[in-house]
Amino acid sequence: MKKIFFALIAVAFIGSLCFAQQSTMPISQPASTPKETKTLTGKVDSVSIADPKQKIPSEIVVVDDKGQKLSFRVRISTTIFDKDGNAITLNKIAKDSKVVIEYTVGQRGTIKAESIKVVKHEQ
């Protein structure tokens, strides 16, 4: 009887060590790569204001120094500033204005503007 009692205690002790080890191990989370923020300076080709009814997002298209057009999704969290550093709305940015855009590329390849600063405003 004593042997069975000690065997059960030994099994319980070893089992508790296994559970204790599992609880202290970190839970594996899917690795999320940190978003790298990039910067682009260019001229505004077009600005589109969102139309929620038609599910069209706000967007700004900028032409870089090499003549390549890049389209940036503008979200509510995107900060937009004029050349004096005052906050403005997207509709205040005119075609051919020179802008500096800080952006990230999403998992689906969507380019998201994090901030837009107008460097030179065109009329």
Stockholm file with secondary structure:
# STOCKHOLM 1.0

chainA/1-123         MKKIFFALIAVAFIGSLCFAQQSTMPISQPASTPKETKTLTGKVDSVSIADPKQKIPSEIVVVDDKGQKLSFRVRISTTIFDKDGNAITLNKIAKDSKVVIEYTVGQRGTIKAESIKVVKHEQ
#=GR chainA/1-123 SS CHHHHHHHHHHHHHHHHHHHHHHHSCCCCCCCCCCCCEEEEEEEEEEECCBGGGTBCEEEEEECTTSCEEEEEEEEEEEEECTTSCBCCGGGCCTTCEEEEEEEECTTSCEEEEEEEEEECCC
#=GC SS_cons         CHHHHHHHHHHHHHHHHHHHHHHHSCCCCCCCCCCCCEEEEEEEEEEECCBGGGTBCEEEEEECTTSCEEEEEEEEEEEEECTTSCBCCGGGCCTTCEEEEEEEECTTSCEEEEEEEEEECCC
//
